[in-house]
Amino acid sequence: MQKYTKQEWSWIFYDWANSAYGIIVVTAVLPIWLTTIAGQAGISATHAAAYWGYANSIATLLGAVLSPILGALADYKGFKSKLFYGFTIIGILGTLALAIVPDANWQLLLAIFVLSFVGYSSANVFYDGFITDVTDSSRMDRVSSAGYGFGYLGGLLPFAIFIGVRNFMSPHASVVFAFIFAAIWWAGFTVPFVKNVEQKYALAVVKHPVKESLKRLWATVKELPKHPRVFWFLLSYFFYIDGVNTIFTMASSFALAIGVPSGQLIIVLLFVQLVAFPFSLMFGWLADIFGNRKVLVFGMFIYLGLLSFAFFVTTPWEFWIVAFFVGMAQGGMQALSRSYLGQLVPKERSNEFFGFFNIFGKFSAIIGPALYGIVVQISGRSQTAAGSLIVLFIIGLILFMFIPKDNPTKATV
């Protein structure tokens, strides 16, 4: 097994920690539970999927507004950890709050989800930025891929425990257990990060850090076109990561709409986590051999193929095929995108640039779920909505070709 330092392992295990929220809340339990209680209020599964898409768009919009400002602020010495811990606590408490929402109040359920997701996604801005503090450029692809890989494994284990326990509970009790368990898992495995990870690179603290952060942010916006590798990468990332994230958030709603039983869906999602673990590590290994750039292009072609296939999916067994390829490509694409940017930016300003990285990802993630929701409402067909996402990867791939190939940190990129 690849050897990692204590700081690298502690950083990796935060992905393990918050993945319980990602798989249990975002992907599996909450969208299914929303469909159930919305159905009791006379709302169809298709319209419930649309409302779920809109809630995700609102949550990502809020996170997108915050991320560049907070990212620039986090580059000052001592700020990164405080902001990271603060938003992690918001996410954990929001997850706990989901457990006490009355059965019939699906609107309040979505509102609390938005709060928890803002905490989850904003904490990830600082988590991503910490990669430059725990490792160097030569190891960044491997460490970033390990984060996603062990994150999938960290989602797999609590998810498997949930599946085993839910059979002995009522549907409502199993949902309450899922939310509480996800929050406890998240909190417990954040402890190594708290003990061992520190901000190594930072800017000197100024008298008015918020004001100065806004000035730096505006200066970077004006200067961004002068950094062509970062500029073209972020434009490309804006589109292709939207497709990646939308597939992740809408997978359960898509499956339910085409007739996959909720019990079988739980098993499929478990399968995705199992597939994603080794393939995320493999993407890091391939990046060391062929270069980050080529492997990211390979991942985009995988998504182009699976979305073309998803347009024709009508049976549960075909959804299993889609699930395999999602598991194969998702973690690797996210991990290598993170390390690709990490290799390009100055370490003492990593959070500022990762703030842009996250705002591009978050603003794009407003488009995807909204596009899915609109298309499924107009067409009445989830397959058409899934197929419409292919345009995001086509645009992303075209823009990716404009990224200059020279890289001062890694010749193979």
C-alpha positions as CSV (number, residue, x, y, z in Angstrom):
1,M,0.0,0.0,0.0
2,Q,1.1,3.6,-0.8
3,K,2.9,5.1,2.3
4,Y,1.5,8.4,3.5
5,T,2.7,10.7,6.3
6,K,0.6,11.3,9.4
7,Q,-0.5,14.7,8.0
8,E,-1.5,13.1,4.7
9,W,-3.5,10.3,6.4
10,S,-5.2,12.8,8.7
11,W,-6.2,14.9,5.6
12,I,-7.3,11.8,3.7
13,F,-9.5,10.7,6.6
14,Y,-11.6,13.9,6.6
15,D,-12.9,12.7,3.2
16,W,-13.6,9.4,5.0
17,A,-15.5,11.3,7.7
18,N,-17.8,13.5,5.6
19,S,-18.5,10.8,3.0
20,A,-21.2,9.4,5.3
21,Y,-23.1,12.6,4.8
22,G,-22.5,12.5,1.0
23,I,-23.8,8.9,0.5
24,I,-26.4,8.7,3.3
25,V,-27.9,12.2,3.2
26,V,-27.3,13.5,-0.3
27,T,-27.5,10.3,-2.4
28,A,-29.4,7.6,-0.7
29,V,-31.7,8.3,2.3
30,L,-32.9,11.9,1.9
31,P,-34.0,11.9,-1.7
32,I,-35.8,8.6,-1.2
33,W,-37.4,9.8,2.1
34,L,-38.4,13.1,0.3
35,T,-40.1,11.1,-2.5
36,T,-42.0,9.1,0.2
37,I,-43.3,12.0,2.2
38,A,-44.0,14.2,-0.8
39,G,-46.0,11.3,-2.3
40,Q,-48.1,11.3,0.9
41,A,-48.9,15.0,0.1
42,G,-50.0,14.0,-3.4
43,I,-46.7,15.0,-5.2
44,S,-45.5,12.6,-7.9
45,A,-42.0,11.1,-7.9
46,T,-41.1,13.1,-11.0
47,H,-42.0,16.4,-9.3
48,A,-40.3,15.4,-6.1
49,A,-37.2,14.9,-8.2
50,A,-37.6,18.4,-9.6
51,Y,-37.9,19.9,-6.1
52,W,-34.8,18.0,-5.0
53,G,-32.9,19.4,-7.9
54,Y,-34.1,23.0,-7.1
55,A,-33.0,22.5,-3.4
56,N,-29.6,21.4,-4.5
57,S,-29.3,24.4,-6.8
58,I,-30.2,26.8,-4.0
59,A,-27.7,25.2,-1.6
60,T,-24.9,25.4,-4.2
61,L,-25.8,29.0,-5.0
62,L,-25.4,30.0,-1.3
63,G,-22.1,28.1,-1.1
64,A,-20.9,29.6,-4.3
65,V,-21.4,33.2,-3.1
66,L,-19.5,32.4,0.1
67,S,-16.6,30.3,-1.2
68,P,-14.3,32.9,-3.0
69,I,-14.6,35.4,-0.2
70,L,-14.0,32.9,2.5
71,G,-11.2,31.3,0.5
72,A,-9.3,34.5,0.2
73,L,-9.8,35.2,4.0
74,A,-8.6,31.7,4.8
75,D,-5.2,32.4,3.3
76,Y,-4.3,34.6,6.3
77,K,-2.5,32.8,9.0
78,G,-4.8,31.2,11.6
79,F,-8.0,31.8,9.6
80,K,-8.2,28.5,7.6
81,S,-8.6,26.2,10.5
82,K,-11.2,28.4,12.2
83,L,-13.3,28.6,9.1
84,F,-12.9,24.9,8.4
85,Y,-14.1,23.9,11.8
86,G,-16.9,26.4,11.9
87,F,-18.5,25.2,8.7
88,T,-17.9,21.5,9.6
89,I,-19.9,22.1,12.8
90,I,-22.7,23.8,10.8
91,G,-22.9,20.8,8.5
92,I,-22.9,18.2,11.4
93,L,-25.6,20.1,13.4
94,G,-27.7,20.5,10.2
95,T,-27.5,16.8,9.6
96,L,-28.6,16.1,13.2
97,A,-31.5,18.5,12.7
98,L,-32.8,16.5,9.7
99,A,-33.6,13.7,12.2
100,I,-36.2,15.8,14.1
101,V,-38.2,17.2,11.1
102,P,-41.9,16.1,11.3
103,D,-42.8,13.4,8.8
104,A,-45.2,15.5,6.7
105,N,-43.1,18.7,6.5
106,W,-41.1,18.1,3.3
107,Q,-40.6,21.8,2.8
108,L,-38.8,22.1,6.2
109,L,-36.8,19.0,5.4
110,L,-35.5,20.7,2.2
111,A,-34.7,23.9,4.1
112,I,-32.6,22.2,6.7
113,F,-30.9,20.2,4.0
114,V,-29.8,23.4,2.3
115,L,-28.3,24.6,5.6
116,S,-26.4,21.3,6.2
117,F,-25.2,21.3,2.6
118,V,-23.8,24.8,2.8
119,G,-21.8,23.7,5.9
120,Y,-20.6,20.6,4.1
121,S,-19.6,22.2,0.9
122,S,-18.1,25.3,2.5
123,A,-15.9,23.2,4.8
124,N,-14.7,21.4,1.7
125,V,-13.3,24.7,0.3
126,F,-10.8,24.8,3.1
127,Y,-10.3,21.1,3.1
128,D,-9.3,21.2,-0.6
129,G,-6.9,24.1,0.2
130,F,-5.2,22.2,3.0
131,I,-3.8,19.8,0.3
132,T,-0.9,22.2,-0.3
133,D,-0.2,22.2,3.5
134,V,0.0,18.4,3.9
135,T,1.9,17.3,0.8
136,D,4.1,18.5,-2.1
137,S,3.3,18.7,-5.9
138,S,5.0,15.5,-6.7
139,R,2.7,13.5,-4.4
140,M,-0.5,15.6,-4.9
141,D,-2.2,13.4,-7.5
142,R,-1.8,10.3,-5.3
143,V,-2.8,12.0,-2.1
144,S,-5.8,13.7,-3.7
145,S,-6.9,10.4,-5.3
146,A,-6.5,8.6,-2.0
147,G,-8.7,11.2,-0.3
148,Y,-11.5,10.4,-2.7
149,G,-10.8,6.7,-2.7
150,F,-10.9,6.3,1.0
151,G,-13.8,8.7,1.1
152,Y,-15.8,6.2,-0.9
153,L,-14.7,3.5,1.4
154,G,-15.7,5.7,4.3
155,G,-19.1,6.1,2.7
156,L,-19.4,2.4,2.0
157,L,-18.9,1.2,5.6
158,P,-21.6,3.5,7.3
159,F,-23.9,2.8,4.4
160,A,-23.5,-0.9,4.9
161,I,-24.2,-0.6,8.6
162,F,-27.3,1.5,7.8
163,I,-28.5,-1.2,5.4
164,G,-28.1,-3.9,8.0
165,V,-29.8,-1.9,10.8
166,R,-32.8,-0.6,8.7
167,N,-34.3,-4.0,8.4
168,F,-35.0,-4.0,12.1
169,M,-36.6,-0.6,12.2
170,S,-39.7,1.2,10.9
171,P,-39.1,3.4,7.8
172,H,-39.2,6.6,9.9
173,A,-36.9,5.2,12.6
174,S,-34.4,4.0,10.0
175,V,-34.3,7.5,8.5
176,V,-33.8,9.1,11.9
177,F,-31.0,6.6,12.6
178,A,-29.4,7.4,9.3
179,F,-29.1,11.1,9.9
180,I,-27.8,10.8,13.4
181,F,-25.3,8.1,12.5
182,A,-24.0,10.2,9.5
183,A,-23.5,13.1,11.8
184,I,-21.6,11.1,14.5
185,W,-19.4,9.4,11.8
186,W,-18.6,12.8,10.4
187,A,-17.7,14.3,13.7
188,G,-15.7,11.3,15.0
189,F,-13.4,10.9,12.0
190,T,-12.7,14.6,11.9
191,V,-10.6,14.2,15.1
192,P,-7.3,13.1,13.3
193,F,-7.5,16.2,11.1
194,V,-8.0,18.4,14.2
195,K,-5.0,16.9,15.9
196,N,-2.5,16.7,13.0
197,V,-3.3,19.1,10.2
198,E,-2.1,22.7,10.4
199,Q,-1.9,25.6,8.0
200,K,1.7,25.5,6.7
201,Y,1.6,28.2,4.1
202,A,-0.1,31.5,4.8
203,L,-0.2,35.3,4.2
204,A,0.7,37.6,7.1
205,V,-2.3,38.8,9.0
206,V,-3.4,42.4,8.2
207,K,-5.3,44.9,10.2
208,H,-8.6,44.5,8.2
209,P,-8.5,41.0,6.8
210,V,-12.0,40.9,5.4
211,K,-11.5,44.2,3.5
212,E,-8.1,43.1,2.3
213,S,-9.5,39.7,1.2
214,L,-12.1,41.4,-1.0
215,K,-9.4,43.6,-2.5
216,R,-7.2,40.6,-3.2
217,L,-10.1,38.7,-4.7
218,W,-10.9,41.5,-7.1
219,A,-7.3,41.8,-8.1
220,T,-7.2,38.1,-8.8
221,V,-10.3,38.3,-10.9
222,K,-8.7,40.9,-13.1
223,E,-5.5,39.0,-13.3
224,L,-7.0,35.5,-13.9
225,P,-6.8,35.8,-17.8
226,K,-3.1,36.4,-17.4
227,H,-2.7,32.9,-16.0
228,P,-3.9,30.9,-19.0
229,R,-3.5,27.4,-17.5
230,V,-5.6,28.3,-14.5
231,F,-8.1,30.4,-16.5
232,W,-8.8,27.7,-19.2
233,F,-8.9,24.9,-16.6
234,L,-11.5,26.7,-14.5
235,L,-13.7,27.4,-17.5
236,S,-13.5,23.7,-18.5
237,Y,-14.0,22.6,-14.9
238,F,-17.1,24.8,-14.7
239,F,-18.9,22.6,-17.2
240,Y,-17.6,19.1,-16.8
241,I,-17.8,19.0,-13.0
242,D,-21.4,20.3,-13.2
243,G,-22.2,17.0,-15.1
244,V,-20.3,15.0,-12.5
245,N,-22.0,16.6,-9.5
246,T,-25.5,16.5,-11.1
247,I,-25.2,12.8,-11.8
248,F,-24.3,12.3,-8.2
249,T,-27.1,14.3,-6.7
250,M,-29.9,13.1,-9.1
251,A,-29.0,9.4,-9.4
252,S,-31.5,8.2,-6.8
253,S,-34.3,10.3,-8.3
254,F,-33.5,9.0,-11.8
255,A,-33.5,5.4,-10.6
256,L,-36.8,5.7,-8.8
257,A,-38.4,7.4,-11.8
258,I,-37.4,4.5,-14.1
259,G,-38.8,2.0,-11.7
260,V,-35.8,0.8,-9.7
261,P,-37.3,-0.4,-6.3
262,S,-36.0,1.6,-3.3
263,G,-34.6,-1.6,-1.7
264,Q,-32.6,-2.4,-4.8
265,L,-31.5,1.2,-5.2
266,I,-29.8,1.0,-1.8
267,I,-27.8,-2.0,-3.0
268,V,-26.9,-0.3,-6.2
269,L,-25.6,2.8,-4.3
270,L,-23.5,0.4,-2.1
271,F,-22.1,-1.1,-5.3
272,V,-21.1,2.3,-6.6
273,Q,-19.1,3.0,-3.4
274,L,-17.4,-0.3,-3.7
275,V,-16.4,0.3,-7.3
276,A,-15.3,3.9,-6.7
277,F,-12.7,3.0,-4.1
278,P,-10.2,1.1,-6.2
279,F,-10.9,3.2,-9.4
280,S,-10.2,6.4,-7.5
281,L,-6.8,5.1,-6.5
282,M,-6.2,3.8,-10.0
283,F,-6.8,7.3,-11.5
284,G,-4.1,8.6,-9.3
285,W,-1.8,5.8,-10.4
286,L,-2.6,6.5,-14.1
287,A,-1.9,10.2,-13.6
288,D,1.6,9.4,-12.4
289,I,2.2,7.3,-15.6
290,F,0.3,9.3,-18.3
291,G,-0.1,12.7,-16.8
292,N,-3.1,14.3,-15.0
293,R,-4.2,16.0,-18.2
294,K,-4.7,12.8,-20.3
295,V,-6.5,11.0,-17.5
296,L,-9.0,13.8,-17.0
297,V,-9.8,13.7,-20.8
298,F,-10.2,9.9,-20.5
299,G,-12.7,10.5,-17.6
300,M,-14.7,12.9,-19.7
301,F,-15.1,10.3,-22.5
302,I,-16.3,7.8,-20.0
303,Y,-19.1,10.2,-19.0
304,L,-20.0,11.0,-22.6
305,G,-20.4,7.3,-23.1
306,L,-22.5,6.6,-20.0
307,L,-24.8,9.5,-20.6
308,S,-25.4,8.4,-24.2
309,F,-26.4,5.0,-22.8
310,A,-28.5,6.5,-20.0
311,F,-30.8,8.1,-22.5
312,F,-32.1,4.6,-23.4
313,V,-32.2,3.1,-19.9
314,T,-35.6,1.6,-19.1
315,T,-34.9,-1.4,-16.8
316,P,-33.2,-1.8,-13.4
317,W,-30.4,-4.0,-14.7
318,E,-29.4,-1.3,-17.2
319,F,-29.2,1.1,-14.4
320,W,-26.6,-1.2,-12.8
321,I,-24.4,-0.6,-15.9
322,V,-24.7,3.2,-15.5
323,A,-23.9,2.8,-11.8
324,F,-20.7,0.9,-12.6
325,F,-19.3,3.6,-14.9
326,V,-20.3,6.4,-12.5
327,G,-18.4,4.6,-9.8
328,M,-15.5,4.1,-12.1
329,A,-15.0,7.7,-13.1
330,Q,-16.5,10.0,-10.5
331,G,-13.9,9.9,-7.7
332,G,-11.0,10.0,-10.2
333,M,-12.3,13.1,-12.0
334,Q,-12.9,15.0,-8.7
335,A,-9.6,14.0,-7.2
336,L,-7.4,14.8,-10.3
337,S,-9.2,18.1,-10.8
338,R,-8.3,19.1,-7.3
339,S,-4.7,18.1,-7.6
340,Y,-4.4,19.6,-11.1
341,L,-5.2,23.0,-9.7
342,G,-3.1,22.4,-6.6
343,Q,-0.1,21.9,-8.8
344,L,-0.7,25.2,-10.7
345,V,-1.3,27.8,-7.9
346,P,1.1,29.4,-5.4
347,K,0.8,27.6,-2.1
348,E,0.5,30.7,0.1
349,R,-2.6,31.7,-1.9
350,S,-4.1,28.2,-2.3
351,N,-7.4,28.9,-0.6
352,E,-8.0,32.0,-2.7
353,F,-7.6,29.9,-5.8
354,F,-9.5,27.0,-4.4
355,G,-12.2,29.5,-3.6
356,F,-12.5,30.2,-7.3
357,F,-12.2,26.4,-7.9
358,N,-15.2,25.9,-5.7
359,I,-17.2,28.9,-7.0
360,F,-16.8,27.6,-10.5
361,G,-17.9,24.1,-9.3
362,K,-20.8,25.5,-7.3
363,F,-22.2,27.9,-9.8
364,S,-22.0,25.2,-12.4
365,A,-23.8,22.9,-10.0
366,I,-26.7,25.3,-10.1
367,I,-27.1,24.8,-13.8
368,G,-27.1,21.0,-13.9
369,P,-29.8,20.1,-11.3
370,A,-31.9,23.0,-12.6
371,L,-31.5,21.7,-16.2
372,Y,-32.4,18.2,-15.1
373,G,-35.5,19.5,-13.3
374,I,-36.7,21.6,-16.2
375,V,-36.1,18.9,-18.8
376,V,-37.8,16.2,-16.8
377,Q,-40.8,18.4,-16.2
378,I,-41.1,19.4,-19.8
379,S,-40.5,15.9,-21.3
380,G,-41.9,13.8,-18.4
381,R,-38.9,11.5,-19.0
382,S,-35.9,11.1,-16.7
383,Q,-33.9,9.5,-19.4
384,T,-34.2,12.7,-21.6
385,A,-33.1,14.8,-18.6
386,A,-30.1,12.6,-18.0
387,G,-29.2,12.7,-21.7
388,S,-29.3,16.5,-21.7
389,L,-26.3,16.6,-19.4
390,I,-24.1,15.3,-22.1
391,V,-23.7,18.9,-23.5
392,L,-21.9,19.9,-20.3
393,F,-19.1,17.3,-20.9
394,I,-18.8,18.3,-24.6
395,I,-18.3,22.0,-23.7
396,G,-15.9,21.0,-20.9
397,L,-13.8,18.8,-23.2
398,I,-13.6,21.5,-25.9
399,L,-12.5,24.1,-23.4
400,F,-10.0,21.7,-21.8
401,M,-8.2,21.5,-25.1
402,F,-7.3,25.2,-24.8
403,I,-5.2,24.7,-21.6
404,P,-1.5,25.2,-22.4
405,K,0.3,22.0,-22.0
406,D,3.4,23.4,-20.3
407,N,3.5,23.2,-16.5
408,P,6.4,24.4,-14.4
409,T,5.6,21.9,-11.6
410,K,5.0,18.7,-13.5
411,A,6.2,18.0,-17.0
412,T,3.7,15.3,-17.7
413,V,0.6,17.5,-17.1
